[in-house]
Amino acid sequence: MAHDPDFSRRSDERTDAREQTVIVLYEAEQRSVTAPEILAEGGIASEELTTSLVTGVHAQKQEIDELIVAYAKGWSLERMPSLDRAILRLAIYELKSRPEVPIAVVIDEAVELAKRFSTDDSGRFVNGVLSAVAQNVRTAEG
């Protein structure tokens, strides 16, 4: 298999965009404004993909939140750490609306964000919720 020298750079750009998206979603919630309002303020790296992810999550937020509540057994949205909510919203949006991104990539990136930015238990929590959502949102990938 040929090595793609741009793969790592593209992968890092997508990772950066996911991180920026989580930050925007978190900031919007903390400030009680919409995520698109945060985007409008500017200063976002990886702008094109970040903008696409943020606007996609914003457009589907109610449906995404319903999935979070359905699969986060025993957890209300309000009880979850804000960062976990932001990470789950992004990842569920990607599972639902970006079929070109493999399930494993979505879950791995979300778990890494949770481990890096949220509580000690967040990685396991995010993994469990997303694994359950993925089974029901996407057909098996072969």
N, C-alpha and C positions, 0 to 999 in steps of 0.2 A: 504494500500500500504506500502510495506516495505521501511524503510529508508536506503538509500545507504550512508554510512559514507564517501565514497570517492567522492561523487558527487560534493560537494563544492570545494574540492581540484582540481578535474578535471576541473570544471567550471572556477576556478581561473587561472589554467594553460592555458586554452584556451583564457581567457581574456588577460592574460599577453602576450601570443603569438600574439594576434591581436594588442595590443599596440606596441610590438616590431616591428611588420610588418609595422605599420604606420610610426614608427620612421625610419626604414630602407628606406622605399619608399620616405619619406620626405628628408632624408639626401642625398639619391642618386640624387634626383632632384636638391637640393641645390648645390651639388658638381659637377653636370653634369657628373655623372658616372652611370653605371647600378646598379640596386639593387643587383644582384648577386655579383658584385664587393664589395659592402659594406659587404655582408655576408661573403665573403672570408677573410675580415679583422678580423673576429672573434669577440668575446666578446658579443655574443647574448644569452640572456636567453631564455628558452623554445625553444631550438634549433630545434628539429625535426619538430614541427608544424610551427614554424616561417619560417624555411627554405622552407617547403612545400608551405606555403602561399605566400612568397616572390617570389619563382620561378614560381608559378602558375600565379600570377599577371603579372610578367615580360613577361611570354610566351603569355599572352592574352591582353597585354596592348593596342594595337591598337584597337582591337574589344571592349574592355572595354571603352576606351576613346570615341569611336563612340557612345556607349550607353549613356555615360554621356552627350555628346553634344545633343543627340536626346531628352533626357528627362529633361535636365536643361534648360527649356525654357528661352530664352533671355540671357543666360550666355555662354560665350565662355570659353574654358578651361583656357586660359590665364588670364581671369578676376577673376576666382575663387581663393580664398586663397589656397596656396600650401597644407596646411594640409587637407583642404576639398577634394582636388583632391586625396590625398593619402588615406583618409578614404573611399571615394566613390570607388576608384579602388579596395581596399580590399573587401569591402562589395559586390560590383557587382561580383567580382570573386567568392565569397562564394555563392551568389545567383545562379550563373551559374554552378558552378563546385562542390559544396558540398551540394547535395540535402538532406543529412542526418541532416544538420543544419536547424532548422525551420526558416522560413522567419522572424518571430517576433524576434528571437534571433539575427539574422544578423542585422536587422534594429535597435533594441534596443542597441546593442553593438556599432554600428556605431554612433548613436545619442549621446550616452554617451561619446565616444571619441571626437566627435565634440564639445560638451559642455565643456569638460575638457581642450581641447588643442587649440581650434580655437576661432573664433569670437563669439560675443553674439548671432548673427543670424544663426550661422552654424548648430546648432541642428535642427532647423526647416527646413533649406535648405536641409540638408542631408536626413532628414526624407521624405520630399516631393519627392526628386529625387528617392530615393530608393523605396518608395511605388509605384511609377509609373513604375520603372524598374521591380520590383517584379511581378507586375500584368502581365507583358509581357514576362518575362523570365521563370517563373515557373507556372505550372498549380496549381489550387487551392489545398491547403493542407486540408485534412479532418481529 
